Amino acid sequence: SERDNFKLLYDQSSDEVRRLRRELLQRDASLGGQHSPLRHSTQILLKQVEQERDDALQRISHLQHERDSLQERLRISTESEKVNRDLIELKSGKTEADLKEVISERDELASRVASLRDL
């Protein structure tokens, strides 16, 4: 599902950040713990990558919530439309029955009038 796909992407990006962090620590150790410009720029880049990942995750979460909300609104709207359609069909059926009754009464009255004229 979509959530599983996002979870997989999150796990992959987290693994990548951990790998970059390990590489940074290894480079730092190989430099004897010195504060080199390379180490500083790598840390900045790593923080930027982590921030972008976190921002993307927040956006994904927000979009998933929005999607779920829209799906719920669609479900409610669909149910409401079905209820309205059923009500219209019910009223239509009653109106047809009333019309048939009125036509029958009219025909009966016309028949009575015709029989009274014959008298």
C-alpha positions as CSV (number, residue, x, y, z in Angstrom):
1,S,0.0,0.0,0.0
2,E,1.0,3.6,-0.2
3,R,1.8,3.8,3.6
4,D,4.1,0.8,3.2
5,N,5.8,2.4,0.3
6,F,6.4,5.6,2.4
7,K,7.6,3.5,5.3
8,L,10.1,1.8,3.0
9,L,11.3,5.1,1.7
10,Y,11.6,6.5,5.2
11,D,13.6,3.4,6.3
12,Q,15.9,3.7,3.3
13,S,16.5,7.4,4.0
14,S,17.2,6.7,7.7
15,D,19.6,4.0,6.7
16,E,21.4,6.4,4.3
17,V,21.6,9.0,7.0
18,R,23.1,6.5,9.5
19,R,25.5,5.4,6.8
20,L,26.6,9.0,6.2
21,R,27.0,9.6,9.9
22,R,29.2,6.5,10.3
23,E,31.3,7.6,7.4
24,L,31.6,11.0,9.0
25,L,32.7,9.5,12.3
26,Q,35.2,7.2,10.5
27,R,36.7,10.2,8.6
28,D,36.8,12.2,11.8
29,A,38.7,9.3,13.5
30,S,41.1,9.0,10.6
31,L,41.8,12.7,10.9
32,G,42.7,12.2,14.5
33,G,39.6,14.0,15.7
34,Q,40.7,17.3,14.2
35,H,38.1,19.9,13.3
36,S,38.7,20.1,9.6
37,P,36.7,22.2,7.2
38,L,35.8,19.0,5.4
39,R,34.3,17.6,8.6
40,H,32.4,20.8,9.3
41,S,31.0,21.0,5.8
42,T,30.0,17.3,5.9
43,Q,28.2,17.8,9.2
44,I,26.3,20.8,7.7
45,L,25.4,18.7,4.7
46,L,24.3,15.8,6.9
47,K,22.1,18.1,9.0
48,Q,20.6,19.5,5.8
49,V,19.8,16.0,4.5
50,E,18.3,15.1,7.8
51,Q,16.1,18.3,7.8
52,E,15.0,17.6,4.3
53,R,14.1,14.1,5.2
54,D,12.1,15.2,8.3
55,D,10.4,17.9,6.2
56,A,9.4,15.4,3.6
57,L,8.1,13.0,6.3
58,Q,6.0,15.8,7.8
59,R,4.6,16.7,4.3
60,I,3.8,13.0,3.6
61,S,2.0,12.8,6.9
62,H,0.1,15.9,6.2
63,L,-0.9,14.7,2.7
64,Q,-1.9,11.3,4.1
65,H,-4.1,13.0,6.7
66,E,-5.6,15.2,4.0
67,R,-6.2,12.2,1.7
68,D,-8.0,10.3,4.6
69,S,-10.1,13.4,5.3
70,L,-11.1,13.7,1.6
71,Q,-11.9,10.0,1.5
72,E,-14.2,10.4,4.5
73,R,-15.9,13.4,3.0
74,L,-16.4,11.5,-0.3
75,R,-17.9,8.5,1.7
76,I,-20.3,10.8,3.5
77,S,-21.2,12.6,0.4
78,T,-21.8,9.3,-1.5
79,E,-24.0,8.0,1.4
80,S,-26.0,11.2,1.4
81,E,-26.5,11.1,-2.3
82,K,-27.7,7.5,-2.1
83,V,-30.2,8.4,0.7
84,N,-31.5,11.4,-1.4
85,R,-31.8,9.1,-4.5
86,D,-33.7,6.5,-2.5
87,L,-36.0,9.3,-1.1
88,I,-36.7,10.6,-4.6
89,E,-37.5,7.1,-5.9
90,L,-39.9,6.6,-2.9
91,K,-41.6,9.9,-3.6
92,S,-41.7,9.1,-7.3
93,G,-43.3,5.8,-6.6
94,K,-45.9,7.4,-4.3
95,T,-46.6,10.1,-6.9
96,E,-47.1,7.4,-9.6
97,A,-49.6,5.5,-7.3
98,D,-51.4,8.8,-6.6
99,L,-51.6,9.6,-10.3
100,K,-53.0,6.2,-11.1
101,E,-55.6,6.6,-8.4
102,V,-56.6,10.0,-9.7
103,I,-56.9,8.7,-13.3
104,S,-59.0,5.8,-12.0
105,E,-61.3,8.2,-10.1
106,R,-61.5,10.4,-13.2
107,D,-62.4,7.5,-15.4
108,E,-65.0,6.3,-12.9
109,L,-66.6,9.8,-12.7
110,A,-66.6,10.1,-16.5
111,S,-68.3,6.7,-16.7
112,R,-70.9,7.9,-14.1
113,V,-71.5,11.1,-16.0
114,A,-72.0,9.2,-19.2
115,S,-74.5,6.8,-17.6
116,L,-76.4,9.8,-16.1
117,R,-76.6,11.4,-19.5
118,D,-78.1,8.3,-21.0
119,L,-80.9,8.5,-18.5
